[in-house]
Amino acid sequence: MRNNKLQNYIKNVLENMPKDWLNLTTHRLDIYNEELAKTEFINQFEALFNTNNFDNSTLKELPTAYDYIRLGHPLSCVLEWIIGNLHGLNSENIISFSSETMPVLAILRTNLLANKKTRILYSNKIPESFNTEILKSVYGYQFELKKVENTSEIAEFDGSTIFIASQSEITTQNLHSNIDFYINIYKNLGSILLINGQENESYISDIQHVRRRETIAMTPSNCLIALESLVENTPFINNNDDFETNKKSVLNSIKKVTETTLKPLVGSSGLSVQYAIMMGLVHHAQENHPKKAIKFIVPPNCYGGTNDQARRVASCDANVEVVDLPVDGDNDMVQSINTVLEKIANEDAIPYIIAEIPTNPRVEVPDLIKLKEALSKERTNANGEIAIDPVFILDQTFCPNVHFLGEGEILSSVRTISYASGSKFPSGGKCTAGYVVGNNKTVKLMEKIEIHLNLCDNEATDIQMEILAKQMPSMNQRIKDAYKNTREFVDFIHETLPEAKINFVSEKLAKQDFTPSVFSLDLPTKGNSAEEKEEYKRELNHKLIHLMITEIPNESKYCVSYGQLKGCYWTIPATSTQGTTKEGDKDYIARVSLSPDLDLDLHKKVFLEFVEGI
């Protein structure tokens, strides 16, 4: 590293940075502009650099870079900015990944859709997880792979040229005009992609979208290691001696919590896990039911990441289609599943159902006996032959304590896979890692899912596994304590604002261990037309959230979160978790999640102030 001014400034920033830069998984939405994700933070950070201002209080005031750290965060932005500066590139041209292979897959995906050739060159070795055969046969990616001794001899190519190099420290490279994408791999940290040339800047949003949906950014702790190495001009120091011990502990905890016996898998985020599930099932279908159509059945208003990712998988494979599954409000999940499965059976297609229980954000639980019957029913195709039975993919993030899959449990006899986002209860909000388990009828499916989790290099990182090892043993107790606070707050709102509609589990469901600590709040409204009523309610949502986070700044946060160790978290699904959901399916209501540890009396007091003011 040759720029002393940059070096000294970043060194001072690292010594004075806010603790939240390293420790938070989800960030404030009241100072976040999604259209300016990363750029607003970088522009203001650059202004501080120009005045040599690295004061802790000033750094705290910088706008939110991304709402979730899996998408990016202050430290990833700083790392990308400084690498851009050293190479004379915009920071947008630098994208860090926790995965070694996903930046390659991101470029291959864009070129697949554009029908453009790709050449992958490497100097020493390609990532261990890179599987050429599966990438071509299952993902449909086309490319040529070649080892090169000297980058100066790289000739022009009609398509994209990717150059992969493994490094032990971050160095400045002389960029070659015939190399479009540099991918530098850093053992145990991840990788950093440099997009070279103005003609390749059109790739930036597509690559960012892959990082957003199918993997994660380099984690804050690993970005810190990279930045410290950068400013000290030293090789990376990254001790992971305890990884296998922590992993064994986490897998045992997951088996205990879920009462399953198959080997669980732990990914870098819930969406990393979901991507492995989807691609693993596609792979299994191709091998066992070649040429048959694959249908991913997804609620249209579920978490935007799930919806978006399913459609992204379908857009890359003409044999895959997304089918809507209405589950909330006036729609009954079981009835919808019956209807959809009858149609798919008639078409002799392969049904994969993705659903949340309880649903998000309406917190509804279907009749589980009827659900089991609908999933177990033998159906026939148009020719009278027995149709392929469904695989039920259960997003259990809201209630990871409920036993669905263990021997003798409600879904033990149906091919069912369950997964949970680790940024919620499993880690207490301390990391993004997620996990997946399968019942005893999914042995072959889980094998395929593991192949794709490894191919994408999306297993949980060292620090993520360490956090889960510490937090998983207390998860069920935290779930109980958080539910108790949530039930009390819900009852209080019922008393003080009876006109509001609250979506929460019944006492009867709670006795069956459905004890989420999240509820949605449909505030009362007024107006002379449907438009006026909707506008009034939306304004009221923001008024409520603003009051709570202003009056209780140490505990009430405007964040996309759930299952945290402390505090109370508020969001509006339509503008956060449902970001990519179709407008007509969005929920403009307040979603509230409570932790086991908060000043509940103070939250009641401030909520009463809100009621008195409307």
C-alpha positions in Angstrom: 0.0 0.0 0.0 1.6 3.2 -1.2 -0.8 6.1 -0.3 0.3 7.2 3.2 -2.5 9.7 3.6 -5.1 7.0 2.9 -3.2 4.6 5.1 -3.1 6.9 8.1 -6.7 8.0 7.8 -8.1 4.5 7.7 -5.8 3.5 10.6 -7.4 6.4 12.6 -10.9 5.4 11.5 -10.4 1.8 12.7 -9.3 3.1 16.1 -12.3 5.4 16.4 -15.1 3.6 14.6 -18.5 3.1 16.3 -18.9 -0.4 17.9 -22.0 -0.9 15.8 -19.9 -1.1 12.6 -18.6 -4.4 13.8 -21.4 -5.8 15.9 -24.8 -4.9 14.4 -26.5 -7.1 11.8 -29.3 -4.7 10.9 -29.1 -1.0 10.6 -31.4 2.1 11.1 -34.0 2.6 8.4 -34.7 6.2 9.5 -31.3 7.3 8.1 -31.3 5.0 5.1 -32.1 5.8 1.5 -32.3 2.5 -0.5 -31.9 4.2 -3.8 -28.5 5.5 -2.6 -27.4 2.4 -0.8 -23.6 2.5 -0.3 -23.1 5.7 -2.3 -24.6 8.1 0.3 -22.4 6.6 3.0 -19.3 6.7 0.7 -19.9 10.3 -0.4 -20.1 11.5 3.2 -17.2 9.3 4.3 -15.1 10.7 1.5 -15.9 14.3 2.7 -14.7 13.3 6.2 -11.5 11.9 4.6 -10.9 15.2 2.7 -11.0 17.1 6.1 -9.2 14.4 8.0 -12.1 14.0 10.3 -12.2 10.6 12.0 -14.1 11.6 15.2 -16.2 8.8 16.7 -19.3 11.0 17.0 -19.0 12.1 13.4 -18.6 8.6 12.1 -21.7 7.6 14.1 -23.7 10.2 12.2 -23.0 8.7 8.8 -26.1 7.4 7.0 -26.9 3.7 6.9 -25.0 2.1 4.0 -27.3 -1.0 3.7 -30.2 -2.1 5.8 -28.7 -5.6 6.4 -25.1 -6.5 6.8 -25.4 -9.5 4.4 -25.9 -6.8 1.7 -23.0 -4.7 2.8 -22.1 -2.5 5.8 -19.8 0.4 6.8 -16.6 -1.7 6.9 -17.3 -3.4 3.6 -17.9 0.1 2.1 -14.7 1.4 3.5 -12.7 -1.6 2.3 -14.2 -1.3 -1.2 -13.6 2.5 -1.2 -9.9 2.2 -0.3 -9.2 -0.6 -2.8 -11.0 1.5 -5.5 -8.8 4.5 -4.6 -5.6 2.4 -4.8 -6.6 1.2 -8.3 -8.1 4.4 -9.7 -11.6 2.9 -9.8 -14.9 4.0 -8.3 -15.8 2.2 -5.1 -18.9 0.9 -7.0 -16.5 -1.1 -9.1 -15.2 -3.0 -6.1 -17.5 -5.6 -4.5 -16.5 -7.8 -1.6 -17.9 -11.3 -1.0 -17.8 -13.7 2.0 -17.7 -16.5 -0.7 -14.8 -17.3 -2.9 -16.9 -18.6 -5.8 -20.0 -16.4 -5.9 -18.4 -13.4 -7.7 -17.6 -15.8 -10.5 -21.1 -17.2 -10.5 -22.5 -13.6 -10.5 -20.7 -12.8 -13.8 -21.6 -16.2 -15.3 -25.3 -15.6 -14.5 -25.3 -12.2 -16.2 -23.6 -13.6 -19.3 -25.9 -16.6 -19.4 -28.9 -14.2 -19.7 -27.1 -12.1 -22.2 -25.8 -15.1 -24.2 -22.3 -13.9 -23.9 -19.1 -16.0 -23.7 -16.9 -16.2 -20.6 -13.3 -17.0 -20.2 -12.0 -17.8 -16.7 -8.2 -17.6 -16.2 -6.3 -18.3 -13.0 -2.7 -18.0 -11.9 -2.2 -20.6 -9.2 -5.5 -22.4 -8.5 -9.2 -22.0 -8.7 -11.3 -22.1 -5.5 -11.6 -25.7 -4.1 -15.4 -25.5 -4.2 -15.6 -24.5 -7.9 -17.3 -27.5 -9.7 -17.1 -27.1 -13.5 -19.4 -30.0 -14.3 -22.3 -29.0 -12.0 -22.0 -25.3 -12.9 -22.5 -26.3 -16.6 -25.1 -29.0 -16.2 -27.3 -27.7 -13.3 -26.8 -23.9 -13.5 -26.5 -23.9 -17.3 -23.4 -21.6 -17.2 -21.0 -21.9 -20.2 -17.3 -20.9 -19.9 -13.8 -22.0 -20.7 -11.3 -22.5 -17.9 -7.5 -22.0 -18.4 -4.4 -21.6 -16.2 -2.0 -18.8 -17.2 1.5 -18.1 -16.1 1.8 -14.4 -17.1 -1.1 -11.9 -17.2 0.8 -9.7 -19.6 0.4 -12.3 -22.3 -3.4 -12.4 -22.1 -4.9 -11.8 -25.5 -8.2 -10.2 -26.5 -11.3 -12.3 -26.2 -14.8 -12.0 -27.7 -16.6 -12.0 -24.4 -15.8 -11.5 -20.7 -12.4 -12.4 -19.2 -12.3 -13.2 -15.5 -8.9 -13.5 -13.8 -8.7 -15.3 -10.4 -5.8 -15.1 -8.0 -5.3 -16.3 -4.5 -3.5 -13.8 -2.2 -2.3 -13.6 1.4 -2.6 -9.8 1.6 -4.3 -7.0 -0.3 -1.9 -5.6 -2.9 -2.3 -3.0 -5.7 -2.4 -4.5 -9.2 -1.6 -3.1 -12.6 -5.0 -3.6 -14.4 -4.7 -5.3 -17.8 -7.0 -4.0 -20.6 -7.9 -7.5 -21.7 -9.1 -8.5 -18.2 -12.6 -7.5 -17.4 -13.0 -8.8 -13.9 -10.3 -9.4 -11.3 -11.3 -11.8 -8.4 -8.8 -11.8 -5.6 -9.3 -14.7 -3.1 -8.3 -14.3 0.5 -8.2 -17.6 2.4 -10.8 -17.7 5.3 -11.9 -14.1 4.5 -13.7 -14.3 1.2 -13.0 -12.5 -2.1 -12.9 -9.1 -3.6 -14.0 -8.4 -7.2 -12.6 -5.5 -9.2 -14.7 -4.5 -12.3 -12.2 -3.1 -14.9 -13.2 -0.8 -17.7 -16.1 1.5 -18.3 -17.7 -1.0 -20.7 -18.2 -3.5 -17.8 -19.9 -1.1 -15.3 -23.3 -2.3 -16.6 -22.5 -5.5 -14.6 -22.4 -3.7 -11.2 -26.1 -3.8 -10.4 -26.4 -7.5 -11.5 -23.4 -8.6 -9.4 -24.7 -6.6 -6.4 -28.1 -8.3 -6.8 -26.4 -11.7 -6.6 -24.6 -10.6 -3.4 -28.0 -9.4 -2.1 -29.9 -12.6 -2.8 -27.7 -15.6 -3.1 -24.8 -14.9 -0.8 -23.4 -12.2 1.5 -20.9 -9.4 1.6 -17.6 -10.1 3.3 -18.5 -10.0 7.0 -17.6 -7.0 9.3 -15.1 -9.0 11.3 -13.3 -10.2 8.1 -13.4 -6.8 6.6 -11.7 -5.5 9.7 -9.0 -8.1 9.3 -8.5 -7.1 5.7 -8.4 -3.4 6.6 -5.9 -3.9 9.4 -3.7 -5.9 7.1 -4.0 -3.2 4.5 -2.9 -0.3 6.7 -0.2 -2.3 8.5 1.2 -3.8 5.2 1.2 -7.3 6.8 -0.3 -10.6 5.8 -3.7 -11.6 7.1 -3.9 -12.8 10.7 -7.0 -15.1 10.9 -7.0 -17.8 13.5 -9.7 -20.4 13.0 -8.4 -23.2 15.2 -11.8 -23.6 16.9 -14.0 -23.8 13.8 -14.5 -27.6 13.8 -15.2 -27.5 17.6 -17.7 -24.7 17.2 -19.3 -26.4 14.2 -19.8 -29.7 16.1 -21.4 -27.7 18.9 -23.8 -25.9 16.6 -24.8 -29.0 14.7 -25.6 -30.7 18.0 -27.7 -27.7 19.2 -29.6 -27.6 15.9 -30.4 -31.4 16.2 -31.5 -30.9 19.8 -33.7 -27.9 19.0 -35.3 -29.5 15.9 -35.4 -33.1 17.2 -34.0 -34.3 13.8 -31.3 -36.8 13.2 -29.9 -36.0 9.7 -26.8 -33.7 9.5 -27.9 -30.1 9.6 -26.2 -27.5 7.3 -25.2 -24.0 8.3 -24.9 -21.3 5.8 -23.7 -17.7 5.8 -27.3 -16.4 5.8 -30.9 -17.6 5.5 -30.9 -16.7 1.8 -27.6 -18.5 1.2 -29.2 -21.6 2.7 -32.4 -21.1 0.7 -30.3 -20.8 -2.5 -28.6 -24.1 -1.7 -32.0 -25.7 -1.1 -33.4 -24.4 -4.4 -30.4 -25.4 -6.5 -30.1 -28.7 -4.7 -33.7 -29.6 -5.5 -33.3 -28.5 -9.1 -30.2 -30.8 -9.3 -32.2 -33.7 -7.7 -35.1 -33.2 -10.1 -32.8 -33.1 -13.2 -31.3 -36.5 -12.1 -34.5 -38.2 -11.0 -37.1 -36.7 -13.2 -35.3 -35.4 -16.3 -37.1 -33.0 -18.6 -40.1 -32.7 -16.2 -41.1 -29.1 -15.4 -40.1 -27.8 -11.9 -42.6 -25.6 -10.0 -41.5 -23.5 -7.0 -44.8 -22.6 -5.2 -44.3 -19.4 -3.3 -46.6 -17.0 -1.4 -46.6 -13.8 -3.4 -46.5 -11.6 -0.2 -43.8 -13.5 1.7 -40.4 -12.1 2.5 -39.1 -10.2 -0.6 -35.8 -12.1 -0.6 -37.6 -15.5 -0.9 -39.9 -14.2 -3.7 -37.1 -12.5 -5.6 -34.7 -15.4 -5.3 -37.3 -17.9 -6.6 -37.9 -15.8 -9.6 -34.2 -15.3 -10.2 -33.7 -19.1 -10.2 -36.6 -19.5 -12.6 -35.2 -16.9 -15.0 -32.0 -18.9 -15.5 -33.8 -22.2 -16.4 -36.6 -22.5 -18.9 -37.7 -25.7 -17.1 -38.3 -23.9 -13.8 -41.4 -21.8 -13.0 -42.7 -19.9 -10.0 -46.4 -20.5 -9.0 -48.2 -18.2 -6.6 -49.5 -19.6 -3.3 -51.9 -17.2 -1.5 -51.7 -17.9 2.2 -52.6 -14.8 4.2 -55.8 -12.9 5.2 -58.8 -14.2 3.3 -56.7 -17.0 1.8 -56.3 -20.4 3.5 -52.9 -22.0 3.1 -54.2 -25.5 3.1 -56.9 -24.8 0.5 -54.4 -23.0 -1.7 -51.9 -25.9 -1.5 -54.6 -28.4 -2.4 -55.6 -26.3 -5.4 -52.1 -25.7 -6.7 -51.0 -29.4 -6.1 -54.0 -30.7 -8.1 -53.1 -28.5 -11.0 -49.3 -29.4 -10.9 -50.1 -33.1 -10.6 -52.3 -32.9 -13.6 -49.4 -31.4 -15.5 -47.1 -34.1 -14.3 -44.7 -31.5 -12.9 -42.5 -31.5 -9.8 -43.9 -29.4 -6.9 -41.6 -27.6 -4.4 -43.5 -25.5 -1.9 -41.8 -22.7 0.1 -43.9 -21.3 3.0 -43.5 -19.6 6.3 -45.2 -20.9 9.5 -46.2 -18.6 11.1 -46.7 -16.4 8.0 -45.0 -13.1 7.7 -46.2 -10.5 8.4 -49.7 -11.7 9.4 -48.4 -14.3 11.9 -50.9 -16.9 10.9 -50.6 -20.7 11.4 -52.6 -23.1 9.2 -54.5 -26.2 10.4 -51.5 -28.5 10.7 -53.5 -31.7 10.4 -55.2 -30.5 7.2 -51.8 -29.3 6.0 -50.3 -32.8 6.5 -53.3 -34.3 4.7 -53.0 -32.0 1.7 -49.2 -32.7 1.4 -49.7 -36.5 1.9 -52.6 -36.9 -0.6 -51.7 -39.2 -3.5 -52.6 -37.4 -6.8 -52.5 -38.5 -10.4 -51.5 -36.8 -13.6 -53.6 -36.4 -16.8 -52.7 -39.9 -17.8 -53.9 -41.5 -14.6 -50.3 -42.2 -13.4 -49.2 -41.4 -9.8 -47.9 -37.8 -9.6 -44.7 -36.8 -8.0 -45.2 -36.0 -4.3 -44.3 -32.5 -3.1 -41.4 -31.3 -1.1 -42.4 -28.9 1.6 -39.8 -26.2 2.3 -40.6 -24.6 5.6 -39.3 -21.3 6.6 -39.4 -21.6 10.4 -37.6 -18.3 11.3 -40.4 -17.0 13.4 -40.8 -20.2 15.5 -37.6 -22.3 15.2 -38.5 -24.0 18.5 -41.5 -25.9 17.1 -41.0 -29.6 16.3 -42.3 -30.2 12.8 -39.8 -32.9 11.5 -38.8 -35.2 14.3 -40.0 -38.8 14.5 -43.8 -38.9 15.0 -44.2 -35.1 14.6 -46.8 -33.6 12.2 -44.6 -33.4 9.1 -42.3 -36.4 9.7 -44.1 -38.5 7.1 -44.0 -35.8 4.3 -40.8 -34.9 2.5 -40.1 -31.7 4.5 -37.0 -29.4 4.8 -37.0 -26.7 7.4 -34.7 -23.7 7.6 -34.2 -20.6 9.7 -32.5 -17.2 9.4 -29.7 -17.1 11.9 -29.8 -13.3 12.3 -32.9 -13.9 14.3 -33.2 -16.2 17.3 -30.3 -18.6 16.6 -27.7 -15.9 17.0 -29.8 -13.3 18.9 -29.1 -10.9 16.1 -25.3 -11.2 16.3 -24.7 -12.7 12.9 -26.6 -13.6 9.7 -25.8 -17.3 9.5 -28.8 -19.6 8.9 -29.3 -23.4 9.0 -31.4 -26.1 7.3 -32.5 -29.5 8.5 -34.5 -32.3 6.9 -36.6 -35.1 8.1 -35.7 -38.8 7.5 -37.5 -38.8 4.1 -35.1 -36.2 2.7 -31.7 -37.9 2.9 -31.0 -37.6 -0.8 -32.3 -34.1 -1.0 -30.1 -33.0 1.9 -27.1 -34.5 0.2 -27.7 -32.4 -2.9 -28.3 -29.3 -0.8 -24.9 -29.7 0.8 -23.2 -30.0 -2.6 -24.7 -26.6 -3.6 -24.0 -24.9 -0.3 -20.3 -26.0 -0.7 -20.2 -25.1 -4.4 -21.3 -21.6 -3.6 -18.8 -21.4 -0.7 -21.7 -20.2 1.4 -21.1 -22.2 4.6 -21.1 -20.1 7.8 -17.8 -18.3 8.5 -15.5 -18.9 11.5 -16.9 -16.1 13.6 -20.5 -16.9 12.6 -20.1 -20.5 13.8 -18.5 -19.2 17.0 -21.4 -16.9 17.7 -24.0 -19.6 17.0 -22.1 -22.0 19.3 -22.5 -19.4 22.1 -26.1 -18.4 21.4 -27.9 -21.6 20.3 -28.0 -23.3 23.7 -30.0 -20.4 25.2 -32.3 -20.0 22.1 -35.4 -21.7 23.4 -35.4 -19.9 26.7 -35.0 -16.5 24.9 -38.0 -17.4 22.7 -40.1 -18.0 25.8 -39.1 -14.8 27.5 -39.5 -12.7 24.3 -43.0 -14.2 23.7 -44.0 -13.3 27.3 -43.1 -9.7 26.7 -44.8 -9.7 23.3 -48.1 -11.2 24.7 -48.1 -8.5 27.4 -47.6 -5.7 24.9 -50.2 -7.1 22.5 -52.7 -7.3 25.4 -51.9 -3.7 26.4 -52.5 -2.4 22.8 -55.8 -4.3 22.7 -56.9 -2.4 25.8 -55.6 1.1 24.9 -56.4 1.0 21.1 -59.2 -1.6 20.6 -59.9 -0.3 17.0 -56.5 -1.5 15.8 -56.2 -4.9 14.2 -53.4 -7.0 15.7 -52.1 -10.1 13.9 -50.7 -12.4 16.5 -51.0 -16.0 17.6 -53.9 -17.2 19.8 -53.4 -18.5 23.3 -54.4 -21.9 21.9 -51.6 -21.8 19.4 -49.1 -20.6 22.0 -49.8 -23.8 24.0 -48.7 -25.7 21.0 -45.3 -23.9 21.2 -46.1 -21.3 18.5 -44.6 -18.5 20.6 -43.3 -15.8 18.2 -42.2 -12.5 19.5 -43.4 -10.5 16.5 -46.8 -9.1 15.7 -48.3 -6.9 13.0 -50.3 -3.8 13.8 -53.0 -2.5 11.4 -53.7 0.9 12.8 -57.2 2.5 12.7 -57.7 5.0 9.9 -60.1 7.6 8.7 -60.9 9.5 5.5 -63.6 9.9 2.8 -62.1 7.5 0.3 -60.1 4.3 0.2 -57.1 6.3 -1.0 -57.4 8.9 1.9 -57.8 6.1 4.5 -54.7 4.3 3.1 -52.6 7.5 3.1 -53.7 8.4 6.7 -52.8 4.9 7.9 -49.4 5.0 6.3 -48.7 8.4 7.9 -49.8 7.0 11.2 -47.4 4.1 10.9 -44.5 6.5 10.5 -45.7 8.7 13.3 -45.8 5.7 15.7 -42.4 4.4 14.8 -40.9 7.9 14.9 -42.3 8.5 18.4 -41.0 5.1 19.7 -37.5 5.5 18.4 -37.3 9.1 19.5 -38.6 8.6 23.0 -36.7 5.3 23.6 -33.6 5.6 21.5 -31.6 3.1 23.4 -34.1 0.3 22.9 -36.6 1.0 20.2 -35.1 0.8 16.7 -36.4 1.3 13.2 -34.8 -1.8 11.8 -35.6 -5.0 9.9 -35.0 -7.4 12.8 -36.4 -10.1 15.0 -35.1 -12.3 17.8 -32.5 -9.8 19.1 -31.1 -10.1 22.6 -32.3 -6.6 23.6 -34.7 -3.9 22.6 -37.8 -3.5 20.4 -37.7 -3.4 16.6 -40.2 -1.7 14.3 -40.5 -1.9 10.5 -43.1 -1.6 7.7 -42.8 -4.8 5.6 -43.9 -3.0 2.4 -40.9 -0.7 2.5 -38.4 -3.2 4.0 -38.7 -7.0 4.0 -41.1 -6.9 1.0 -38.9 -4.6 -1.0 -39.1 -6.6 -4.2 -42.7 -8.0 -3.7 -45.3 -6.9 -6.3 -47.0 -3.6 -5.1 -50.5 -5.2 -4.8 -49.2 -7.9 -2.5 -47.3 -5.5 -0.1 -48.3 -4.9 3.5 -48.3 -1.3 4.6 -48.7 -2.1 8.3 -46.3 -1.9 11.3 -44.4 -5.0 12.2 -43.1 -5.1 15.8 -40.7 -7.5 17.4 -39.8 -7.6 21.1 -36.8 -9.2 22.7 -36.4 -10.9 26.1 -34.8 -7.8 27.6 -36.4 -4.4 27.3 -38.2 -1.8 29.4 -41.7 -2.9 28.6 -43.3 -0.4 31.0 -41.6 2.5 29.1 -42.8 1.1 25.8 -46.4 1.0 27.1 -46.1 4.5 28.4 -44.9 5.9 25.0 -47.5 3.9 23.1 -50.2 5.4 25.3 -48.9 8.9 24.4 -49.3 7.9 20.7 -52.9 6.8 21.3 -53.7 10.0 23.1 -52.3 12.0 20.2 -54.5 10.5 17.5 
